[in-house]
Amino acid sequence: MNPIRNARRTSRQAHLNLGGIYVQIERDGQKSEPIRVTVGYAKNFEEDNTGGYYAYRTRAYIINDADYAIDSVLLEPQVGDYILETLDGNIRRFEVDHDTAEPEMTHPDAARQEYRINTKEVHN
C-alpha cells in the first residue's frame, strides 16, 4: 500500500475517532440526517475587477459516499448542493463549488468509497 495514502487514511480515522464534525447535506430544500465528516481547508486566489488578486479560504469535506444521502436516497455531490455546518453555535452554509483548478468533487481513495467535496461559503 502507498505510504502516503496509508498516512492520510490513518489521519482521517483518528479524526473520526475524536468525534469528527457533523454536517447536513441540503439539496432543493431537503436535508440529510447529520453525518460525520473530515474537513480540510484550501487557500484560493481570485482576480478582482481592478486586476488585483485576493485570497479566500474554502472547505473541502471528505464524506463516505454511502453517507451522501437524503431520505435514504444515495446522491452524488453536484454544484448547488449545500453542506450545513454549525460553527460557534451558528449554521454556516457551504455551497458545493468548483474552480478552474479542481472539480466540485473527487475520489481521494483508491477504492472510490469517499468523496472529497470542494465548497465555498455563501452568506444568505
HUGI-V865254 format. One line per field, one symbol per residue. ss: DSSP state (H for helix, E for strand, C for the rest). burial: 1 if it has 16 or more other C-alpha atoms within 10 Angstrom, else 0. A space follows every 10 residues. Layout:
# HUGI-V865254
ss: ???
burial: ???
This chain:
# HUGI-V865254
ss: CCHHHHHHHH HHHHHHHCCC EEEEEEECCE ECCCEEEEEE EEEEEEECCC CCEEEEEEEE EEEEHHHCEE CCEECCCCCC CEEEEEECCE EEEEEECCCC CCCCEECCCC CCCEEEEEEE EECC
burial: 0000000000 0100000001 1011111000 1110111110 0000000000 0000000111 1111101111 0000001110 1111100000 0111111100 0001101100 0001111111 1000
